[in-house]
Amino acid sequence: MYNVKMVDSKTSIEVWIHSRAIADGYKMNQGALGRKRAFDELDEEEQSESLKRKQRYYESKRWEISRLINMNYDNQTKFFTLTFSENLCDVGRANQLFTKFIKRLKYHIDNEFGGALLKYIATWERQKRGAIHYHLVLFNFPYIKKSILADIWGHGFVKINKITNIEVGRIGQYVSKYFAKELNLKESKKKAFFKSKNLEQPIIEKFDIDNIELLIETLDSNDVTFSRKYDNSFQINYNLIEDSVIYYQIDRTKKLNIFLKQ
Protein backbone atom coordinates (compact mmCIF):
# COMPACT_ATOMS: atom_id res chain seq x y z
CA MET A 1 0.00 0.00 0.00
CA TYR A 2 1.17 3.53 -0.71
CA ASN A 3 -0.17 7.07 -0.63
CA VAL A 4 2.76 8.90 -2.25
CA LYS A 5 4.38 8.15 -5.60
CA MET A 6 7.54 9.78 -6.92
CA VAL A 7 8.80 9.66 -10.53
CA ASP A 8 12.37 10.77 -11.22
CA SER A 9 12.99 11.45 -14.92
CA LYS A 10 16.36 13.23 -14.78
CA THR A 11 15.12 16.75 -15.46
CA SER A 12 12.20 16.74 -13.03
CA ILE A 13 10.74 15.06 -9.98
CA GLU A 14 7.00 14.35 -9.99
CA VAL A 15 5.14 13.67 -6.76
CA TRP A 16 1.58 12.36 -6.40
CA ILE A 17 -0.03 12.59 -2.96
CA HIS A 18 -3.21 10.53 -2.60
CA SER A 19 -5.91 11.11 -0.01
CA ARG A 20 -6.30 7.34 0.44
CA ALA A 21 -4.04 4.31 0.51
CA ILE A 22 -3.56 2.69 -2.90
CA ALA A 23 -2.98 -1.03 -3.34
CA ASP A 24 0.34 -1.37 -5.16
CA GLY A 25 0.02 -3.27 -8.45
CA TYR A 26 -3.77 -3.62 -8.15
CA LYS A 27 -5.63 -4.22 -11.38
CA MET A 28 -9.33 -4.72 -11.70
CA ASN A 29 -10.32 -8.18 -12.91
CA GLN A 30 -12.67 -7.35 -15.73
CA GLY A 31 -13.62 -11.00 -16.16
CA ALA A 32 -15.00 -11.10 -12.65
CA LEU A 33 -17.22 -8.12 -13.47
CA GLY A 34 -18.65 -9.74 -16.58
CA ARG A 35 -18.65 -8.55 -20.20
CA LYS A 36 -17.33 -5.04 -20.72
CA ARG A 37 -20.27 -2.96 -21.84
CA ALA A 38 -20.18 -0.57 -24.77
CA PHE A 39 -20.29 3.16 -24.05
CA ASP A 40 -23.91 3.41 -25.31
CA GLU A 41 -24.95 0.72 -22.83
CA LEU A 42 -23.83 2.77 -19.83
CA ASP A 43 -26.12 5.10 -17.93
CA GLU A 44 -25.41 8.84 -17.77
CA GLU A 45 -23.32 8.64 -14.59
CA GLU A 46 -21.28 5.69 -15.89
CA GLN A 47 -20.65 7.47 -19.21
CA SER A 48 -19.35 10.50 -17.31
CA GLU A 49 -17.02 8.29 -15.28
CA SER A 50 -15.85 6.51 -18.44
CA LEU A 51 -14.94 9.82 -20.10
CA LYS A 52 -12.99 10.86 -16.99
CA ARG A 53 -11.01 7.60 -17.05
CA LYS A 54 -10.17 8.07 -20.73
CA GLN A 55 -9.02 11.62 -20.13
CA ARG A 56 -6.74 10.43 -17.31
CA TYR A 57 -5.38 7.71 -19.60
CA TYR A 58 -4.58 10.21 -22.37
CA GLU A 59 -2.86 12.58 -19.94
CA SER A 60 -0.90 9.70 -18.40
CA LYS A 61 0.26 8.50 -21.83
CA ARG A 62 1.54 11.94 -22.79
CA TRP A 63 3.47 12.23 -19.51
CA GLU A 64 4.91 8.75 -20.06
CA ILE A 65 6.24 9.78 -23.49
CA SER A 66 7.58 13.07 -22.12
CA ARG A 67 9.49 11.25 -19.38
CA LEU A 68 11.06 8.78 -21.82
CA ILE A 69 12.27 11.65 -23.98
CA ASN A 70 13.71 13.51 -21.00
CA MET A 71 15.41 10.36 -19.69
CA ASN A 72 17.15 9.59 -22.99
CA TYR A 73 17.70 13.02 -24.52
CA ASP A 74 21.31 13.95 -25.30
CA ASN A 75 23.21 16.25 -27.63
CA GLN A 76 22.89 13.73 -30.46
CA THR A 77 19.11 13.37 -30.26
CA LYS A 78 17.30 13.91 -33.57
CA PHE A 79 13.60 14.55 -34.25
CA PHE A 80 12.36 13.42 -37.68
CA THR A 81 9.06 13.35 -39.55
CA LEU A 82 8.61 10.59 -42.14
CA THR A 83 5.99 11.09 -44.85
CA PHE A 84 4.67 8.91 -47.67
CA SER A 85 4.79 10.15 -51.25
CA GLU A 86 1.51 8.33 -51.84
CA ASN A 87 -1.68 9.16 -49.97
CA LEU A 88 -1.42 6.14 -47.64
CA CYS A 89 -4.32 6.12 -45.15
CA ASP A 90 -4.20 2.50 -43.95
CA VAL A 91 -2.59 2.51 -40.48
CA GLY A 92 -1.94 -1.24 -40.55
CA ARG A 93 -0.10 -1.07 -43.87
CA ALA A 94 1.81 2.06 -42.80
CA ASN A 95 2.93 0.37 -39.58
CA GLN A 96 4.27 -2.61 -41.55
CA LEU A 97 6.35 -0.30 -43.74
CA PHE A 98 7.59 1.65 -40.72
CA THR A 99 8.65 -1.55 -38.91
CA LYS A 100 10.66 -2.64 -41.97
CA PHE A 101 12.28 0.81 -42.09
CA ILE A 102 13.43 0.43 -38.48
CA LYS A 103 15.02 -2.91 -39.34
CA ARG A 104 16.87 -1.37 -42.31
CA LEU A 105 18.00 1.56 -40.16
CA LYS A 106 19.32 -0.80 -37.45
CA TYR A 107 21.23 -2.75 -40.10
CA HIS A 108 22.74 0.43 -41.53
CA ILE A 109 23.87 1.75 -38.13
CA ASP A 110 25.29 -1.62 -37.13
CA ASN A 111 27.38 -1.80 -40.29
CA GLU A 112 28.45 1.83 -40.55
CA PHE A 113 29.04 2.65 -36.89
CA GLY A 114 30.49 -0.49 -35.39
CA GLY A 115 27.47 -2.03 -33.73
CA ALA A 116 25.95 1.19 -32.35
CA LEU A 117 22.51 0.60 -30.87
CA LEU A 118 19.37 2.28 -32.17
CA LYS A 119 17.36 4.05 -29.44
CA TYR A 120 14.06 5.55 -30.52
CA ILE A 121 10.42 6.33 -29.83
CA ALA A 122 7.88 6.94 -32.59
CA THR A 123 4.19 7.37 -33.35
CA TRP A 124 1.93 7.92 -36.34
CA GLU A 125 -0.32 10.88 -37.07
CA ARG A 126 -2.91 11.65 -39.73
CA GLN A 127 -2.80 14.71 -41.93
CA LYS A 128 -6.06 16.52 -42.67
CA ARG A 129 -6.37 14.63 -45.97
CA GLY A 130 -6.11 11.34 -44.06
CA ALA A 131 -2.56 10.42 -45.03
CA ILE A 132 -0.34 8.82 -42.39
CA HIS A 133 3.03 10.20 -41.35
CA TYR A 134 5.41 9.33 -38.49
CA HIS A 135 7.14 11.35 -35.80
CA LEU A 136 10.39 9.72 -34.74
CA VAL A 137 12.81 10.68 -31.96
CA LEU A 138 16.24 9.03 -32.21
CA PHE A 139 18.57 9.21 -29.21
CA ASN A 140 22.37 9.17 -29.36
CA PHE A 141 21.95 9.06 -33.13
CA PRO A 142 25.04 9.50 -35.33
CA TYR A 143 25.16 11.94 -38.23
CA ILE A 144 23.69 10.43 -41.40
CA LYS A 145 23.09 12.44 -44.55
CA LYS A 146 19.46 13.27 -45.19
CA SER A 147 19.67 11.69 -48.65
CA ILE A 148 20.84 8.39 -47.12
CA LEU A 149 18.04 8.48 -44.54
CA ALA A 150 15.54 9.09 -47.36
CA ASP A 151 16.90 6.05 -49.24
CA ILE A 152 16.61 3.89 -46.11
CA TRP A 153 13.05 5.12 -45.56
CA GLY A 154 12.23 4.56 -49.22
CA HIS A 155 8.59 5.72 -49.20
CA GLY A 156 8.73 9.49 -49.38
CA PHE A 157 10.34 12.35 -47.55
CA VAL A 158 12.39 12.72 -44.36
CA LYS A 159 12.05 16.06 -42.57
CA ILE A 160 14.53 16.98 -39.84
CA ASN A 161 12.73 19.00 -37.16
CA LYS A 162 14.73 21.56 -35.24
CA ILE A 163 14.31 22.02 -31.49
CA THR A 164 15.53 25.51 -30.63
CA ASN A 165 15.23 27.92 -27.71
CA ILE A 166 13.73 25.28 -25.42
CA GLU A 167 15.12 24.43 -21.99
CA VAL A 168 16.46 20.88 -21.82
CA GLY A 169 14.00 20.00 -19.05
CA ARG A 170 11.05 20.98 -21.24
CA ILE A 171 12.04 19.21 -24.46
CA GLY A 172 10.09 16.07 -23.53
CA GLN A 173 6.95 18.11 -22.94
CA TYR A 174 7.45 19.98 -26.22
CA VAL A 175 8.05 16.91 -28.38
CA SER A 176 5.38 14.79 -26.67
CA LYS A 177 2.63 17.07 -28.02
CA TYR A 178 3.23 15.48 -31.43
CA PHE A 179 2.80 12.05 -29.86
CA ALA A 180 -0.38 13.00 -27.99
CA LYS A 181 -2.39 13.91 -31.08
CA GLU A 182 -5.32 11.59 -31.87
CA LEU A 183 -4.78 9.51 -28.72
CA ASN A 184 -8.48 8.64 -28.76
CA LEU A 185 -8.02 7.06 -32.21
CA LYS A 186 -4.70 5.42 -31.45
CA GLU A 187 -6.14 3.62 -28.44
CA SER A 188 -8.17 1.36 -30.73
CA LYS A 189 -5.30 0.55 -33.09
CA LYS A 190 -3.03 -2.48 -32.86
CA LYS A 191 0.12 -0.39 -32.77
CA ALA A 192 0.13 3.29 -31.85
CA PHE A 193 3.57 3.78 -30.34
CA PHE A 194 6.91 2.27 -31.24
CA LYS A 195 9.92 2.30 -28.97
CA SER A 196 13.17 0.42 -28.64
CA LYS A 197 13.69 -1.87 -25.66
CA ASN A 198 16.97 -0.21 -24.67
CA LEU A 199 15.49 3.12 -23.54
CA GLU A 200 16.44 4.32 -20.09
CA GLN A 201 13.34 4.28 -17.88
CA PRO A 202 12.34 6.81 -15.19
CA ILE A 203 12.74 5.72 -11.56
CA ILE A 204 9.39 5.16 -9.83
CA GLU A 205 9.21 4.90 -6.05
CA LYS A 206 6.16 4.50 -3.80
CA PHE A 207 5.85 5.34 -0.12
CA ASP A 208 3.40 4.92 2.73
CA ILE A 209 3.79 8.17 4.68
CA ASP A 210 2.00 9.05 7.91
CA ASN A 211 2.72 12.77 8.06
CA ILE A 212 1.23 13.89 4.74
CA GLU A 213 0.63 17.41 6.08
CA LEU A 214 4.36 17.91 6.66
CA LEU A 215 5.17 16.69 3.17
CA ILE A 216 2.66 19.09 1.57
CA GLU A 217 3.93 21.98 3.68
CA THR A 218 7.53 21.27 2.66
CA LEU A 219 6.69 20.90 -1.03
CA ASP A 220 4.68 24.13 -1.04
CA SER A 221 7.62 26.01 0.48
CA ASN A 222 10.03 24.95 -2.28
CA ASP A 223 10.43 25.84 -5.94
CA VAL A 224 7.57 23.93 -7.58
CA THR A 225 7.38 24.35 -11.35
CA PHE A 226 3.81 23.07 -11.55
CA SER A 227 1.12 21.81 -9.16
CA ARG A 228 -2.46 20.67 -9.49
CA LYS A 229 -5.17 19.10 -7.37
CA TYR A 230 -7.73 16.84 -8.98
CA ASP A 231 -10.38 14.23 -8.26
CA ASN A 232 -9.18 10.66 -8.79
CA SER A 233 -12.35 8.90 -7.60
CA PHE A 234 -13.63 5.87 -9.50
CA GLN A 235 -16.44 3.34 -9.38
CA ILE A 236 -16.39 -0.43 -8.95
CA ASN A 237 -19.75 -2.21 -9.23
CA TYR A 238 -21.61 1.07 -8.54
CA ASN A 239 -19.51 1.69 -5.41
CA LEU A 240 -17.73 5.04 -5.42
CA ILE A 241 -14.09 4.82 -4.32
CA GLU A 242 -13.17 8.36 -3.34
CA ASP A 243 -9.66 9.69 -3.86
CA SER A 244 -8.16 13.11 -4.48
CA VAL A 245 -4.61 13.73 -5.68
CA ILE A 246 -2.21 16.62 -5.29
CA TYR A 247 0.38 16.62 -8.07
CA TYR A 248 3.72 18.42 -7.92
CA GLN A 249 6.45 18.86 -10.50
CA ILE A 250 9.82 19.97 -9.16
CA ASP A 251 13.05 20.96 -10.85
CA ARG A 252 15.43 17.96 -10.80
CA THR A 253 18.26 20.07 -9.42
CA LYS A 254 16.16 20.75 -6.32
CA LYS A 255 15.37 17.14 -5.51
CA LEU A 256 13.77 16.74 -2.09
CA ASN A 257 14.51 13.81 0.19
CA ILE A 258 12.29 14.71 3.12
CA PHE A 259 9.88 11.83 2.69
CA LEU A 260 12.54 9.31 1.71
CA LYS A 261 13.86 9.44 5.27
CA GLN A 262 10.55 8.70 6.97
Buried (B, 14 or more C-beta within 10 A) or exposed (E): EBBBBBBBBBBBBBBBBBBEEBEEEEEEEEEEEEEEEEEEEEEEEBEEBBEBEBEEEBEEBBBBBBBBBBBBBEEEBBBBBBBBEEEBBEBEEBBEBBEEBBEEBBEBBEEEBEEBEBBBBBBBBBEEEEBBBBBBBBBBBEEBEEEEBBEBBEBBEBEEEEBEEEEEBBBBBBBBEBBBBBBEEBEEEEBBBBBBEEBEEBEEEBBEBEEBEEBBEEBEEEEBBEEEEEEBBBEEEEEEEEBEBBBBBBBBEEEBEBBEEE
